[in-house]
């Protein structure tokens, strides 16, 4: 199974259960390594607190923009974006809602929650 058929699901503003600065450092490291992988993921999907990663002030916007420029589908949950009042702060990807997230997960051979 190739990374191309993998969708990564981000549900937190960072990775793991740790202080926020460590979570953000770890997600940055993860995305750096994923960028260097031989094959790109099919999709990067964001919901709940994870939507904050695609918004103004996120330390990983440059990573996400590079993925988007390489045709990786970057999708955020509309309900979550609206809940947090972030509609005007989305800086990368598309706000496609849960149906778009579910569609991307169904298309992928593998879904990885990070």
FENZI-V756628 format. One record per residue. N is the residue number from 1. RES is the residue in three letters. SS is DSSP state (H for helix, E for strand, L for the rest). BURIAL is # if it has 9 or more other C-alpha atoms within 8 Angstrom, else .. D_LAST is the distance of its C-alpha to the last C-alpha in Angstrom with 1 decimal. Layout:
N/RES/SS/BURIAL/D_LAST
N/RES/SS/BURIAL/D_LAST
//
This chain:
1/UNK/L/./18.2
2/UNK/L/./17.5
3/UNK/H/#/14.5
4/UNK/H/./16.5
5/UNK/H/#/16.0
6/UNK/E/#/12.2
7/UNK/E/#/10.4
8/UNK/E/#/6.8
9/UNK/E/#/6.1
10/UNK/E/#/5.7
11/UNK/L/#/7.5
12/UNK/L/#/8.4
13/UNK/L/#/10.7
14/UNK/L/#/8.9
15/UNK/L/#/6.4
16/UNK/L/./7.9
17/UNK/L/./11.3
18/UNK/L/./13.7
19/UNK/L/./16.2
20/UNK/H/./15.1
21/UNK/H/./16.4
22/UNK/H/#/14.4
23/UNK/H/#/11.1
24/UNK/H/#/12.3
25/UNK/H/#/13.6
26/UNK/H/#/10.5
27/UNK/H/#/8.7
28/UNK/H/#/12.1
29/UNK/H/./12.3
30/UNK/H/./9.2
31/UNK/H/#/10.7
32/UNK/H/#/14.1
33/UNK/H/./13.4
34/UNK/H/./12.0
35/UNK/H/#/15.2
36/UNK/H/./17.3
37/UNK/L/./16.3
38/UNK/L/./19.2
39/UNK/L/./17.8
40/UNK/L/#/15.8
41/UNK/L/#/13.2
42/UNK/L/#/14.9
43/UNK/E/#/12.9
44/UNK/E/#/10.4
45/UNK/E/#/10.3
46/UNK/E/#/10.4
47/UNK/L/#/11.8
48/UNK/H/#/13.0
49/UNK/H/#/12.5
50/UNK/H/#/10.0
51/UNK/H/#/13.3
52/UNK/H/#/14.6
53/UNK/H/#/12.8
54/UNK/H/#/15.2
55/UNK/E/#/18.2
56/UNK/L/./21.0
57/UNK/L/./20.4
58/UNK/L/#/16.8
59/UNK/L/./16.7
60/UNK/L/#/14.6
61/UNK/H/#/16.9
62/UNK/H/./18.7
63/UNK/H/#/15.7
64/UNK/H/#/14.9
65/UNK/H/#/18.7
66/UNK/H/./19.0
67/UNK/H/#/16.5
68/UNK/H/#/18.5
69/UNK/H/./21.7
70/UNK/L/./20.8
71/UNK/L/./20.5
72/UNK/L/#/16.8
73/UNK/E/#/16.5
74/UNK/E/#/14.8
75/UNK/E/#/15.1
76/UNK/E/#/14.9
77/UNK/L/#/16.2
78/UNK/H/#/19.9
79/UNK/H/./20.3
80/UNK/H/#/17.7
81/UNK/H/#/19.1
82/UNK/H/#/22.5
83/UNK/H/./21.8
84/UNK/L/./20.8
85/UNK/L/./23.8
86/UNK/L/#/21.9
87/UNK/H/./23.7
88/UNK/H/./25.7
89/UNK/H/./22.9
90/UNK/E/#/20.6
91/UNK/L/./20.9
92/UNK/L/#/18.9
93/UNK/L/#/18.2
94/UNK/E/./19.7
95/UNK/E/#/19.7
96/UNK/L/#/19.9
97/UNK/H/#/19.1
98/UNK/H/#/17.6
99/UNK/H/./20.0
100/UNK/H/#/18.7
101/UNK/H/#/15.1
102/UNK/H/./16.4
103/UNK/H/./18.6
104/UNK/H/#/15.9
105/UNK/H/#/14.0
106/UNK/H/./17.4
107/UNK/H/./18.4
108/UNK/L/#/15.5
109/UNK/L/./16.3
110/UNK/E/./12.7
111/UNK/E/#/9.7
112/UNK/E/./6.2
113/UNK/E/./3.8
114/UNK/L/./0.0
//
